[in-house]
Amino acid sequence: MNQRKQKITKNKFKLSSKLFLVLYIPILLFSFFYNYNIAYDQKIDMGGDNAYYYILGNSVANGEGFTNIQTKEKIANTHFPPGYPLIIAIATKTFSNDIGFIKKLNGFFLLLSIGLIFLIISNLTGNYHIPFITSLFLLSNYFLLRYSTIMMSEIPFLFFSTLGLWVVMKTDFNKPLIKNWLFFLLIIIIAFTYQIRSFGLALFVGITLYLVFKKNWKYLTTLTVGFILLALPWHIRNSRIGGNSYVSQLMEKNPYRPELGDMRFTDWFHRVWVNLERYITREIPSGTIDLLHVTNYKQPITFSEWIIGIIILGIMIFGLIKLKKYFWLFFFYIVTSFGILLLWPDVWIGTRFMLPLIPLLTFFFINGIVEIITWLGIHILKIKNQTIIYIVLSVLSVISIKSYGNIALYNLKLQAKGRYTNNYQNYFKIAEWIKENAPENSVTSCRKGALFYLHSGKFVTGFDNTENKEDFIKFLEKQGTNYVVLDHLGYSSTARYLFPTIKRYPNKFKKILYLKDPDTYLFQFYPQLGYWGPWKNDKRNGYGSFVWANGMRFEGLWKDNVRSGKGVLINPSGERLEGVWANDKLNGMAVVKTKEGIIKEYVLYKENQPVKIYVKEKKENKKPAQEKSRPVFNYKNNVKI
């Protein structure tokens, strides 16, 4: 009789659970489509990486390999992993190359990710209420919605890493290895996740540590060997063509300022602390709770931020500890993930880098809150049925979610409906000018080259992040640069490296286009023009050359920015005027020679003006040189530098 009652009770529980599931799924679907429609932005995001991914996807789809087709040399790409561009390439060949479609594909990945999160949480908690509450709040998360509308790898990475965790939970590790096809699928998923973002290494290490904890050596060995075999070809390919730039950036103090050098032993402690401080006080709270956005990272971290951050982190840890199943799997994954994040350059700020962890962190936080409320309900309010507490919390979540998500949705709507800011409008106007006026094979040096390429359709290159202005010029010349954009996009590298070079070598940069509010310039690059030689105290000093636009060239000694000492002036035909300059003025007897070096005449100069001209007689005449009254060397327009 008791068994029959238990069976009836169990069936009623299953029926009620299914009823809740039937109720919850439409609410979540409605929330997704409603919120995504508000958040969707048809503009290309200003982050240069999203344009880069799109270009690489098209390169693969068009059979040009994994190459930088926006550069004239079309060199192989080693910076970005191939996973997301491969997804774009498949979508392009199968459905559409339209940028809007590719952007919405990330929205689809977000929807799938929320579905997987729902399944994982229902497995962990044994009910549909907590996964419903978590999913509802995730669908209003500013960062998840924002990145699901742009062409970046974070959301596809979220889907495949979440899929990997779900497959681990579904895999029977007591089953004979050779018959466990789900485990081999897991290896492929983990390897592909790593190929989407290098951060996928955390998923591999986390699951590996979980298998170590379980002492499942056979599965551990197979996973390790399989992952290495699938990941190794990418590394071999990169090492043969120059290595992965991410590795070199990791070892630099500041990837945006390479002149600061590489990390030293003590620098790592500073980096880890700065990152840890920022994640606890700002990025974890703002990433999981939309009401705690960081407005200015430059402001010092406040005491209240520490208190709020520690409380939120404490609730998350409590929610993780209260998991009845798979605690160690998620513990190892989270610890490994933040272990990697703490080693990354501390200038890489923003919630973007921990975005794939937001769903799990949100769940841990909500689970911690629910556990606290449940304990209070049972022990203080004497509520016997725990399900009633869950239902009440679900109802309250539905009622409050609109107010909670208003700020995030309002900001997303403003971004979606707004225009590009003036600095980017100017930037794109210059790209349009290049599209309409520049030669087909021209090369433009600019910031955010991939973004510029999408609007100009012409080849682009970056510029060397070096304070050595001569190396900067050599880099532009090596890249075959024809045009240079002096932007106002707000990046320090433009002011630190490009502007000082233009200021030192103004003759090499001819202004073609100038746009106001804010000041944005397009220059045509003439590496052969102007001064080239040594500098001292930021002035021309030593033996250097100067070339004018009319082809006239001076080679000789300089002192404090002016010609001072022996020098030679060469006209376009090759004739030479050799003399001595003082304070940028030619004085004394100068010699005029032909292109072949034969002396034609002597000219006496005073303050740049020819005073007397003598013609050298032929040897057979054996007569002194005769005074000549006519000028023979075109010196006009080449007096001032």
SVG drawing of the C-alpha trace seen along z (x, -y; Angstrom):
<svg xmlns="http://www.w3.org/2000/svg" viewBox="-2 -89 100 91">
<polyline fill="none" stroke="black" stroke-width="0.4" points="0.0,0.0 2.8,-2.3 4.6,-1.5 1.5,-2.3 1.1,-5.7 4.8,-6.4 4.3,-5.6 1.2,-7.7 3.0,-10.6 6.0,-10.2 3.8,-10.2 2.0,-13.3 5.4,-15.0 6.4,-14.1 3.1,-15.4 3.4,-18.7 7.0,-19.1 6.0,-18.6 3.2,-21.2 5.7,-23.7 8.1,-22.9 5.2,-23.5 4.6,-26.8 8.3,-27.9 9.5,-27.2 7.1,-29.6 8.0,-32.4 11.7,-31.9 11.2,-31.8 9.1,-35.0 11.7,-36.7 14.5,-35.7 12.8,-37.0 11.5,-40.1 14.8,-41.1 16.9,-40.1 14.7,-42.2 15.3,-45.2 19.1,-44.5 19.8,-43.7 22.0,-46.3 22.4,-46.1 25.5,-48.3 28.9,-46.7 30.4,-46.8 33.3,-49.1 35.5,-46.3 38.0,-45.5 38.0,-41.8 34.4,-41.3 35.3,-42.6 38.5,-40.4 36.4,-37.3 34.1,-38.1 37.0,-38.6 38.7,-35.3 35.4,-33.5 35.0,-34.8 38.7,-33.9 38.0,-30.3 34.6,-30.2 36.2,-31.6 39.0,-29.0 41.8,-31.5 42.8,-29.7 43.1,-31.1 44.7,-34.3 44.5,-38.0 42.9,-38.9 42.6,-42.5 46.4,-42.8 48.3,-43.1 50.6,-40.2 47.6,-38.0 49.8,-36.5 48.6,-33.6 46.7,-34.5 48.2,-33.3 46.4,-35.6 42.9,-34.3 42.0,-30.6 40.2,-29.1 37.0,-27.8 34.7,-30.8 35.8,-31.8 35.1,-28.2 31.6,-28.6 31.1,-31.8 32.5,-30.0 30.0,-27.1 27.1,-29.6 28.3,-31.6 28.5,-28.6 25.3,-27.0 23.0,-30.0 24.1,-33.6 27.2,-35.9 25.1,-38.8 26.6,-40.4 23.1,-40.7 22.6,-36.9 26.0,-36.2 25.2,-38.5 21.9,-36.8 23.6,-33.4 25.2,-34.4 21.7,-35.1 20.8,-31.5 23.9,-30.2 22.8,-32.2 19.3,-30.6 20.9,-27.1 23.3,-28.0 20.4,-29.0 18.7,-25.8 21.8,-23.8 22.1,-25.8 18.5,-25.0 19.2,-21.3 22.4,-21.3 20.8,-23.2 17.7,-20.9 20.1,-18.0 22.0,-19.6 18.9,-20.7 16.3,-18.1 13.7,-20.7 12.7,-23.1 12.2,-26.2 15.8,-27.2 16.8,-26.7 13.8,-28.8 14.8,-31.6 18.4,-31.5 17.5,-31.4 15.1,-34.3 17.7,-36.5 20.4,-35.4 18.0,-36.5 18.1,-40.0 21.9,-40.1 23.4,-43.1 26.6,-41.4 25.1,-38.2 22.6,-40.1 25.2,-42.5 27.7,-39.9 24.9,-37.8 24.3,-40.7 27.9,-41.1 30.3,-38.9 32.5,-37.8 33.6,-34.3 32.4,-34.7 28.8,-33.4 29.8,-30.4 32.4,-29.6 29.8,-29.8 27.6,-27.3 30.3,-24.7 31.9,-24.9 28.5,-24.5 27.8,-21.6 31.1,-20.1 30.0,-20.3 26.6,-18.8 28.2,-15.9 30.5,-15.2 27.4,-15.0 25.7,-12.6 28.8,-10.4 28.9,-7.1 32.6,-6.8 31.9,-3.3 31.1,-2.1 33.8,-0.3 35.8,-3.0 35.7,-1.5 31.9,-1.5 31.5,-4.9 30.9,-7.0 29.6,-10.0 33.1,-10.3 34.8,-10.5 32.3,-13.1 33.3,-15.0 37.0,-15.0 35.9,-16.6 33.8,-19.2 36.6,-20.2 39.1,-20.4 36.8,-22.5 36.0,-24.8 39.8,-25.3 39.9,-26.2 37.3,-28.8 39.1,-30.5 42.4,-29.6 40.5,-30.1 39.1,-26.7 42.2,-25.3 40.4,-25.9 37.6,-23.4 40.2,-20.7 42.2,-21.2 39.0,-21.4 37.7,-18.1 41.1,-16.5 41.4,-17.5 37.9,-16.1 39.0,-12.7 42.1,-12.8 39.9,-13.3 37.7,-10.4 41.0,-8.4 39.7,-7.4 43.1,-6.9 42.0,-5.2 39.5,-8.0 42.0,-10.6 44.8,-9.3 42.4,-9.0 41.1,-12.5 44.7,-13.9 46.0,-12.1 42.9,-12.9 42.9,-16.6 46.6,-16.9 46.2,-15.1 43.4,-17.4 45.0,-20.6 48.6,-20.0 48.2,-20.6 47.1,-24.2 50.2,-24.8 52.5,-23.1 51.1,-25.2 51.6,-28.5 55.1,-27.6 56.2,-27.1 54.9,-30.6 56.0,-32.7 54.2,-31.5 51.0,-32.7 50.9,-36.4 48.7,-35.6 51.7,-33.9 54.0,-36.8 51.4,-39.2 51.0,-37.2 54.7,-37.6 54.8,-41.4 54.1,-43.8 51.7,-45.7 50.8,-44.3 49.8,-47.8 53.2,-49.2 55.9,-46.7 58.7,-49.2 58.0,-48.4 59.5,-45.0 58.7,-41.5 57.4,-40.3 59.9,-39.7 59.3,-37.2 58.0,-39.8 55.8,-41.4 53.6,-38.2 52.6,-38.8 51.6,-42.3 49.6,-41.2 47.7,-38.5 46.8,-40.8 45.6,-43.6 43.4,-41.1 42.1,-39.5 41.2,-42.8 39.4,-43.9 37.4,-40.7 36.3,-40.5 35.3,-44.2 34.0,-45.0 33.8,-42.4 32.2,-39.5 29.5,-41.7 28.8,-43.7 28.8,-40.6 26.2,-38.8 24.1,-41.7 23.0,-44.2 22.5,-46.9 26.2,-47.1 27.7,-48.3 31.2,-49.8 31.2,-53.3 34.9,-54.2 37.7,-51.7 40.2,-54.6 38.6,-55.5 40.2,-53.9 38.4,-50.9 36.3,-51.9 35.7,-50.3 32.0,-49.7 33.0,-47.9 35.1,-45.5 32.3,-44.9 29.7,-44.3 32.1,-42.1 33.0,-39.9 29.4,-39.4 28.4,-38.4 31.5,-36.1 30.6,-34.6 27.0,-33.8 28.4,-32.3 30.8,-30.0 27.9,-29.0 25.7,-28.2 28.5,-26.1 29.1,-24.2 25.4,-23.4 25.5,-21.5 24.5,-17.9 26.1,-16.6 29.2,-17.4 30.6,-19.8 34.2,-19.0 33.5,-19.3 32.4,-22.8 34.8,-23.7 37.8,-22.6 36.4,-24.4 35.8,-27.7 39.2,-27.7 41.1,-26.8 39.2,-29.5 40.1,-32.2 43.6,-30.9 44.1,-31.6 42.3,-35.0 44.5,-36.1 47.6,-35.6 46.4,-37.6 47.7,-41.2 46.0,-43.5 45.2,-46.0 42.7,-43.5 39.9,-44.8 36.2,-44.3 33.6,-41.6 34.1,-40.2 36.9,-38.0 34.8,-36.2 31.6,-36.2 31.5,-32.4 31.5,-32.0 28.5,-34.4 25.8,-31.8 27.4,-29.5 28.3,-32.4 24.7,-33.6 23.4,-30.2 25.8,-29.8 24.6,-33.2 20.9,-32.4 21.3,-29.0 23.0,-30.5 20.1,-33.0 17.5,-30.2 19.3,-28.0 19.3,-30.8 15.6,-31.6 14.7,-28.0 16.4,-27.5 14.6,-30.6 11.3,-29.3 11.6,-25.9 13.2,-26.8 11.7,-30.3 8.4,-30.3 7.9,-26.6 7.0,-25.9 7.0,-22.2 6.7,-22.0 9.9,-23.2 8.3,-23.3 6.0,-26.1 9.1,-28.3 10.4,-27.6 7.1,-28.4 6.8,-31.7 10.4,-32.6 9.5,-31.8 6.4,-34.0 8.4,-36.9 11.1,-36.5 8.5,-36.9 7.0,-39.9 10.3,-41.6 12.2,-40.7 10.9,-43.6 11.9,-46.2 15.3,-44.4 16.1,-44.3 14.9,-47.8 18.3,-49.5 20.1,-46.9 17.4,-46.8 17.3,-50.6 21.0,-50.9 21.0,-48.2 18.1,-49.9 20.0,-53.2 23.1,-51.5 21.0,-49.7 19.0,-52.8 21.9,-55.3 24.3,-56.4 28.0,-56.0 29.8,-58.6 31.4,-61.5 34.9,-60.1 33.8,-56.9 31.7,-58.7 34.8,-60.6 36.8,-57.4 34.2,-55.7 34.1,-58.9 37.8,-58.5 37.3,-54.8 34.6,-55.8 37.1,-58.3 39.6,-55.6 37.0,-53.4 36.1,-56.0 39.5,-57.6 42.4,-55.4 44.0,-53.0 42.8,-49.4 46.0,-48.0 46.6,-50.9 47.5,-50.2 46.2,-52.3 47.8,-52.3 45.2,-52.8 43.9,-51.6 41.2,-48.9 42.3,-47.8 39.7,-45.0 36.9,-47.5 38.4,-50.0 38.7,-47.3 35.0,-46.4 34.1,-50.0 36.9,-50.8 37.4,-47.5 41.1,-48.4 44.1,-46.8 45.1,-47.9 48.0,-47.6 48.6,-48.6 51.6,-50.6 54.4,-49.5 53.9,-50.2 57.4,-51.7 58.6,-55.0 61.5,-54.8 60.2,-57.1 62.7,-55.8 61.6,-52.2 58.0,-53.4 58.7,-55.0 60.6,-51.9 57.7,-49.7 55.2,-51.8 57.6,-51.7 58.1,-47.9 54.3,-47.5 54.0,-49.5 51.9,-52.1 50.2,-54.7 47.9,-56.4 47.9,-57.0 44.9,-57.7 45.4,-59.9 42.3,-59.0 40.6,-60.3 39.2,-57.0 40.6,-57.4 43.4,-54.9 46.7,-55.9 48.8,-54.2 47.8,-56.8 49.0,-59.7 52.0,-57.8 53.4,-56.4 51.8,-57.8 51.4,-61.5 55.0,-62.1 56.3,-60.4 54.2,-62.7 55.4,-65.7 59.0,-64.8 58.7,-63.9 55.9,-66.3 57.2,-66.2 56.6,-62.5 52.9,-62.9 50.9,-65.1 47.4,-66.0 44.7,-64.7 41.6,-65.0 40.7,-66.8 37.5,-66.3 36.5,-68.3 34.7,-67.5 36.9,-65.6 40.0,-66.3 40.6,-63.3 43.2,-63.3 44.1,-61.3 47.7,-61.6 49.3,-60.4 52.6,-58.8 55.8,-59.7 58.7,-57.9 61.3,-59.3 60.5,-63.0 61.8,-65.2 64.7,-64.6 66.3,-61.3 69.3,-61.0 70.4,-61.2 68.8,-63.2 70.0,-64.7 67.7,-66.3 64.9,-65.9 66.8,-68.0 68.5,-67.1 72.2,-66.6 74.9,-64.8 75.1,-63.6 71.6,-63.4 69.6,-63.9 66.5,-66.0 64.4,-65.4 61.9,-68.0 58.7,-67.2 60.3,-68.5 63.0,-65.9 65.8,-68.1 67.9,-66.4 70.4,-67.6 73.0,-65.4 75.3,-66.7 75.9,-67.9 73.3,-69.2 73.4,-70.9 70.4,-71.8 67.9,-71.3 69.7,-73.4 72.4,-72.6 75.7,-73.3 78.9,-72.1 79.8,-70.4 77.0,-69.2 75.8,-68.6 72.6,-69.6 71.5,-67.3 68.8,-68.2 66.5,-65.7 68.9,-65.4 71.7,-64.3 73.8,-67.5 75.5,-68.3 76.2,-71.5 78.9,-70.9 79.6,-73.5 79.6,-74.6 76.4,-75.7 76.3,-77.8 73.1,-78.3 71.2,-76.8 72.8,-79.2 75.3,-78.4 78.4,-80.5 81.8,-80.5 82.9,-78.7 80.7,-75.9 81.4,-73.4 78.9,-72.3 79.4,-68.8 77.6,-66.7 75.8,-63.5 79.1,-61.6 81.1,-63.8 82.8,-66.1 83.3,-69.6 81.3,-72.1 81.8,-75.4 82.5,-77.1 80.1,-79.5 80.8,-81.9 77.8,-82.1 77.0,-84.5 73.9,-84.0 72.4,-81.6 72.9,-84.1 75.4,-83.4 77.9,-86.3 80.3,-85.1 80.2,-82.1 83.3,-80.7 83.4,-78.2 86.2,-75.6 88.2,-75.7 89.3,-72.6 92.8,-71.4 94.1,-72.0 93.4,-75.8 95.6,-76.0 93.8,-79.3 92.4,-80.2 88.7,-79.8 86.7,-82.7 84.1,-84.7 80.5,-83.9 77.5,-86.1 74.7,-83.6 73.4,-81.3 73.7,-77.6 72.1,-75.7 68.5,-75.9 68.6,-76.6 65.2,-78.2 62.7,-76.8 65.3,-74.6 66.7,-77.2 64.4,-76.5 63.7,-73.1"/>
</svg>
